[in-house]
Amino acid sequence: MDSTNLVPDTSSDPIAFPRLTPEDLALLKPLATPCTYEDGQTVFRAGSADLDLFVVESGAIEILNPSNENRHVVTHGPGQFAGDIDLLTRRPVIVSGIARGHTRLLRVPGGRLREVLNKLPHLGETMLIAAQERRRLLTQTGVVGLKVVGPGKCRDTMLVREFLFKNFVPFTWYDSASKDGEKLLTGWGSPQRSPVIEFGDGRRLINPELRALAREAGVWRDCPTEPMDLAIIGAGPAGLAAAVYAASEGVSTFVLDRLGPGGQAGSSSKIENFIGFPSGLSGSELATRSVLQMLKFGAKMAAPVTVERIEPKATADDFHVLHLDCGTLLRARIALVAAGINWRKLDAEGGERFESAGVH
């Protein structure tokens, strides 16, 4: 028997790696284009943005983690699909997909994913739940995504870690004082500043501005130049909830935040007083679910971005003009400020030097 036609075993986790029903596949086919790959061919590569949805009809797709020496993650067999939350956020993927055996796939263009989520509710729900669980499982494997090296008590390192965490960019942090951290820095020529961020393709940034990091990590999205119905300033629970409700009613919605979604609640280990979750959930889970729900309905978001000033509309039919620090003048019929809390700071001379570096 030709070993190249053997399909490796797939994961048995029905939540993270479900098999689509024949009914789901029949509904999906009108939106998809069939395609074939031979054994060993690359279906998609880590770092690719705006990934299409690939569903296996026959053969298999093996998922490899390039951040961990291309180690095996899982193999998707017939009836299964590839992708996690990056499929929905349109961010660069962090794993690669390789065809195993002669593989026939259904390929749904990324631009039609919202159509899948909204017009095929059973399939949409299956995909949303699986995407979140896959990211959770992948993160638990240890080495994943970007490499960040910097001191544990360093404001700039803490800011980079918080930004990546809030924006669902997987990364592995190495304390620069640890053996692994020292080894990486030595291999990178012992840069004098930190943090140092390495991408999967070997590119590195040294203590970058957040927007430069956002661009390189595929997080940044240009702010719209066309008028919006609603601009929401702040992506905490209140801002995200407003975005979900507005976008679900067909209101063109754009969310802005200086750091990323989740707000103060996003860093909570467990939230037990949020309606609808009697057993509680983590702040990260709440932010992830809210963002995916918002995107499902067509809302968009940009981070990091700051509103420098708001120019109120002159008449009822006019637009508010938001002056953003990225240079965009964002016009919106309604501007909703959901800026959240502003912590009081320690009244001590020079205290700002120790913020996020011992003082929190």
Secondary structure, DSSP 8 states (H G I E B T S, - for coil): --GGG--------TTTS----HHHHHHHGGG-EEEEE-TT-EEE-TT--S--EEEEEEEEEEEEEGGGTTEEEEEE-TT-EE--THHHHT---SSEEEEEEEEEEEEE-GGGHHHHHHHSHHHHHHHHHHHHHHHHHHHTTSS-SEEEEE-TT-HHHHHHHHHHHHTT--EEEEETTSHHHHHHHHHTT--SSS-EEE-TTS-EEES--HHHHHHHHT------SS-EEEEEE--SHHHHHHHHHHHHTT--EEEE-SS-TTTGGGG-S-B-SSTT-TT-B-HHHHHHHHHHHHHHTT-EEE-S--EEEEE--SSTTS-EEEEETTS-EEEEEEEEE-----------TTGGGGBTTTB-
